[in-house]
């Protein structure tokens, strides 16, 4: 069947993904991303959409293995390997993602030639 996605391999899936930061002034945690889930399948285009302030950039940074600040937790499956992340344990996941993907930052920098 032409529109049947059930046979496509899942390249990445995530569930329960959250990100929070410690507010030093107020001595409490601020959550910017809570309980996100989704998946990316081969041969498809995946869009992360939402209003301004919806933590789209935070999610994309996490999925690209580029998030270096904040408390990140959740379940990830990348190329068949499963990771349960809590706290600062993103190193192995980041290495796997960065070894198999490309990342283009939101801000583009142009330098004179």
C-alpha positions in Angstrom: 0.0 0.0 0.0 1.3 3.4 -1.0 0.6 5.3 2.3 1.3 2.5 4.8 4.0 3.7 7.2 3.9 0.5 9.4 6.8 -1.1 7.5 9.2 1.9 8.0 12.0 1.5 10.5 11.9 3.8 13.5 15.2 5.8 13.5 14.5 7.6 16.8 11.7 7.5 19.4 11.3 9.4 22.7 8.9 9.4 25.6 8.6 11.1 28.9 11.2 13.7 27.9 11.5 16.6 30.2 14.0 19.4 30.9 14.2 21.6 33.9 16.6 24.2 35.3 17.5 25.3 38.8 16.6 29.0 39.4 19.4 30.1 41.7 17.6 33.3 42.8 14.3 31.7 43.8 15.9 28.3 44.8 13.4 26.3 42.9 13.2 24.3 39.7 11.7 25.7 36.4 10.4 23.1 33.9 10.6 24.2 30.2 9.8 20.9 28.6 7.5 18.3 30.2 6.6 14.7 29.1 7.3 15.1 25.4 7.0 12.0 23.1 7.3 11.3 19.4 9.2 9.3 16.8 11.0 9.7 13.5 10.8 7.0 10.8 13.0 6.4 7.8 11.8 8.0 4.6 9.6 10.6 6.3 9.9 14.2 7.3 9.3 15.1 11.0 8.2 18.6 12.0 8.4 20.0 15.5 5.7 22.6 15.7 4.2 24.8 18.3 3.8 28.4 19.5 6.5 30.7 20.6 7.9 29.6 24.0 6.7 26.0 23.6 10.2 24.6 24.1 10.7 23.5 20.4 14.3 24.5 20.4 14.9 22.8 23.7 13.4 19.5 22.3 15.4 19.7 19.1 18.6 20.4 21.0 18.0 17.3 23.2 17.1 15.1 20.2 20.3 16.3 18.4 22.4 15.5 21.5 23.4 19.1 21.8 21.7 20.1 25.1 24.5 20.7 27.7 22.6 22.6 30.5 19.5 21.6 32.5 18.3 18.5 34.1 17.1 16.2 31.2 15.2 12.9 31.7 13.3 10.5 29.5 13.4 7.4 27.4 15.1 7.4 24.0 15.5 4.7 21.3 18.0 5.5 18.6 18.8 3.1 15.8 17.5 0.2 18.0 19.5 1.2 21.1 17.5 2.2 24.2 18.5 4.8 26.7 16.8 5.8 30.0 18.2 9.2 30.8 17.9 10.9 34.2 19.9 13.8 35.3 23.2 14.4 33.4 23.5 11.0 31.7 23.3 12.2 28.1 26.9 11.4 27.1 26.5 8.0 25.4 23.2 9.1 23.8 24.8 12.3 22.5 27.7 10.4 21.0 25.4 8.0 19.2 23.2 10.8 17.8 26.1 13.1 16.8 27.8 10.2 15.0 24.8 9.6 12.8 23.2 12.9 12.2 23.8 16.6 11.3 22.7 19.6 13.2 22.1 23.1 11.8 21.6 25.7 14.5 18.6 28.0 14.6 20.8 31.1 14.1 22.8 31.2 10.9 26.0 33.1 11.0 27.3 34.6 7.7 30.9 35.7 7.5 32.2 38.1 4.8 34.3 36.4 2.2 
